[in-house]
Amino acid sequence: MLYPLKFKPIIKPKVWGQESWLISTYGKDQSIVENGFLAGNTLSELIEIYMDELVGGSIYQMFGDTFPLLFKTIDAQDDLSIQVHPDDMVAAELEQLGKSEMWYVSHADPQASIILGFNRATNRDEVATSLQQDTIMDIMQVVPVSQGDAAFVEAGLVHALRKGTQVVEIQQSSDLTYRLYDYRRPGLDGQLRELHVDQALNCLNYEAKQDPLINYNNPVNSAASLVQDEHFCTNILHFDKPINRDYAELDSFVAYICAEGQVHVEALDGEDGEPVTLNAGESVLLPASLKDIQLTPDGIAKVLEVYVI
């Protein structure tokens, strides 16, 4: 019988800091199981073998051996490029998925901020001119952030993480990114990084972004909804005592990403075995066949809960 699966992180140094891909089947970046009798297998191999038992019936029918989401932690030690991701319709022309994503801020330096959308309605010509004149920041919406803030970054929304932020990123399984502006900064190879201005201008949402951060209330021992989207749903669990989660009505895998503290995850309807321990920034994948889960924190913990409906 399947059990909660923990994977080896895939570390990716960047010119602006570092990414850690927690769970992925994107391209060559295949997550490898590190616990239990399936250790050493890739997630794609397990989906091929266990199919709907692992990911859920409708998900397997739609995506086959591809895991539909990708989970990361991002440490922005410098500003990321100002960028945009295409939606599913545009990405389909490249035989890929689009890229809608969300961020949960796990750490923010004082005065930290992110870019989310335009600060007023604009248009293609104005954005193109601002790039030529190096005034693009004049129309960017700069949003101060602190630990616990969350944002939904739908496809088409111009955005950028900025220096001094660390986030958990939950996204579609895609790496389609169109860089609009990159501060004339060289990459790790010393060369200016490629821009994709025409592609970006073709898929930008030029409206002003209203209410850029998700408004939610999450006192201790409660669950709050952050994102309910066709691509993924994310809740945040905040607790200081053991809790049970019942997934009997859900036909989907569930992923937990520990956002703060430490938590022990045990499948009460799985095989006997040690609970999986998650520290902040670590994740575990619960196969769809597991329905009765207990989470036990050490002190106070916050956990992001992700699934597809």
N, C-alpha and C positions, 0 to 999 in steps of 0.2 A: 504493500500500500504506500502511496505517496505521503510525504511529510513536508513541513515547512523547509523551504530551500534557501540557503544562504550562498551568495556568490562572491567570487574574488573581484574586487574593484579593478577597473581598467583606468589607469592613471594617464592623463594627457596633459603634458606641460604646454602652456600657451604663452604668447608674448605678453599677455596681460595678467597671467597668473596660472591657475591650474583647474582642470576639470577632473572629476572622478565619475566614470560611468558605472553606475551601480547594477543595473539590470538592462541588458541589451542583446538583441539579435541583429543589429544593424550592420550590414556589410561584413567586414572582417572582424568587427568588434563584438565577439561572441562571449557572453558571460559564461563562466565555468563554475559549476557547483563545487563548494568547498566543504560541505558537511554531509554526513550519512553515507549510505551505500551507493548513492549516485554520484559521489564526489569524482571529479575529473571529466564528467560529461558536460557538454554545452547545453544551453537552454534550447537551442534549435533541435538538437538530437532528442531531447526529452519530449518536446512537443510532437515530433515525428512519431515517437513511440507511444506516448500516453494520450495524445490528441485532446479530445474534449474533457477527459478526466483531469487534465492539467489546466487548460485555459477556459473551458466552457464550450458548450455545443455551438452556439451561434457565432462565437468568436473564431472557433476553429474553421467553421464553414466559410467565413469571410476572409480570414488571413492565412489559413493553412499553417505551415511550420514557422511563420514569422510572428514574433511577439509584437502586438500592435503599439506598445508604448516603449518609452525609453526614460530611465530615471537617472538623474545626475546630482552631484553636488558641485557647486561652482564657487571658487575663491577668487574674487576680482581684486587683485592687488594693483591694478591700473584700470583705466576706462576701457570697456569693450567697444568695438565698432558700433556705430549707429546703423541699424540693420532692419530687415523685414523678412518674413517668411511667407511663401505662397500658400494658398488654400489647396484643398484636395483637387479641385477642378484644374487649376493651373499645373499642379504637380503631376497630375495624371498624364499630361503630355510628355513628361519625362519618365513615365512608368514608375513614379514614386508616390509616396503619401505627402500630403501637405504637412504643415507644422503649426498647430496651435499648442500652446504651452502655458504653464502657470509657474509662478515663483512663490516660495515661502522663504522669508528672510530669517535665516538662522543666526546671523550676526550682522551688526552694522556699526561702523565707527561713528563717533560724534560727527554731525553734519553730513552723514552719508546720504546719497540720493541716487535715483534711477531716472532714466528717460522713458516715458510712456506716452506715446502719441504726440500729436501737434497741440500747441497751446491755443490755437484758433483754427477755424476752417481755412484750408489752403487749396492749392491746385498743382497740377503737374508742372506748369511753366514756372510758378513761383519757387517750387522746390528745386527745380533744375537751375534756376538763376542763383538761388542761395548757395548751391554747391559750387557754382562757378566763382561766386564772390566770397566764398568762405564765411558765409553768415548763417549757416544752417542752424546753429544753436539759437538764433533769435526766434525761431518758430517751434523749437522743441519744448515739450512740457516736462519740466524738471520737478520730480516729486521727492521730497524728503522721506526717508524710511528709517525704521528702527526694528529691532528684533520682534518677530511675530507678525509683521506686516505681510500681506499676500496680495498677489495681482494675477489676473488672467490676461494672458498675452495672446489674443486670438490672431489667427493668420491675417496678414494685411496691416497689422498695427506696428508702426515704427517704434523701435525700442532700443535700449542699451542699459546693461548693468554698468555701474560706475565704481571707481576706486573705493575700497573699504567696505564692500558688501560681500556677504557669503549667503548663498541661497541653495535651497533644494529646488531642482527643476523637474517637473513632470511634463512630458510632451509626447506627441505622436512619434512613432519610430521613423524619423526622417532627419536628415542633416542638411536640408535645403535652406541655405542662408544667403540672402542677397545683401552684401555690404553697400551701404549708401555713402558712408563717410568714415574714415579711419585715421583722422588727425595727421595724415601724411607720415604714418609711423611704419618703420621697417618691421618685418616679421623676424622669426627666429633665424632665418637664413640670411638676414641682412638686406633683403630686397623689400621694396614696398609691397604690401599685401594687395591682392587683386580686389578691385571694386566691381560691382555688378549694377551700375547705375540704371541702365535701361530696363533690366529685369525688375529692379526694385520699383522704379516709377510705374511700371505696368501693373503692379499688384498692391500698391499702397492704398490704404484707406485715408482719404484726405480730410475727413471730418475731424473736428476737435474731439479729443477723448475726455468724456465726462466721468467723474468719479473713478479715477484710475485705480485706487486700491479697493480691495474687497472689504466691505463693512460686515464684521461678524463679532459675536459675543461668545466667549469661551471660558467661563469660570471653571474652577477645578471640579473634576468628576462630571464632565459634560462632553458632549460631542457637538461640533458645529460644522455645517456644510460650507465649504469654500467654493467649489466649482461643481456644477451639474451640467455637463456638456455632452454632446453626442459622441465625443471621442474618449472622454474619461470623466469620472466623478471622483472628487477628493473631499474627504472630511478630515477634521482635526480632532483627535481625542486627547483630552487633558485630564489627568487622573493621578491620585496619590494612593490608591488602593486597587486590589485586583478587580478586573472587569472581564465580563464575557461578551463575546460578539457572536451572534447567530446569523449564519449565511444560508440557511435552509432554502430561502426563496430567491437566492442569487445564482444565476448561471454564468459565473465569471470567476477567474482568479481574483485574489486580493493581494495587494502589496502593502506592506507596512514600511515606512521610512521614519526612523527615530529622529525627531527634530530637536528635542532637548531631553537631557537626562539619560537614564538607562532603563530598559524594559526587557522582561523575559517573556517569550512567546511560546505557548504550548497548544498543540492540537489535541483536544480532549477526545476526539473521535479518530485519531491517528494511531500509528503504531507506538508502542512504548518506547521512550527515548528521552534524552535530556532536552529541556526547553532550549530554544535558540535565544541567545542574549544579543540585544542590539544596544550599542552605544550611539550617541549623537552622530548622525551622518551615515549610519549603516542601515541596511534594508534586508527584508526577507520576503520571499514570494510564497503565498499560500495557494496550493493547487485548488482548483474548483471543486474537487471531490471532498475537501475538508470543510466542514460546516460549523463546527463548535470550537471556538478558539478562546483561550484565556490569556490575558495580558497582565503581568504582574510587574509593577514598577519598583525601582529602588528609589524611594523618596517620591518626588514629583516628576512626571514625564509628560512629554507631548509627542504624539505619534500621528503622522499623516497616513490615512487609510485611502487606498486607491483601487478602483475597480471600473468595469465597463458595464453599461446596461443597454 
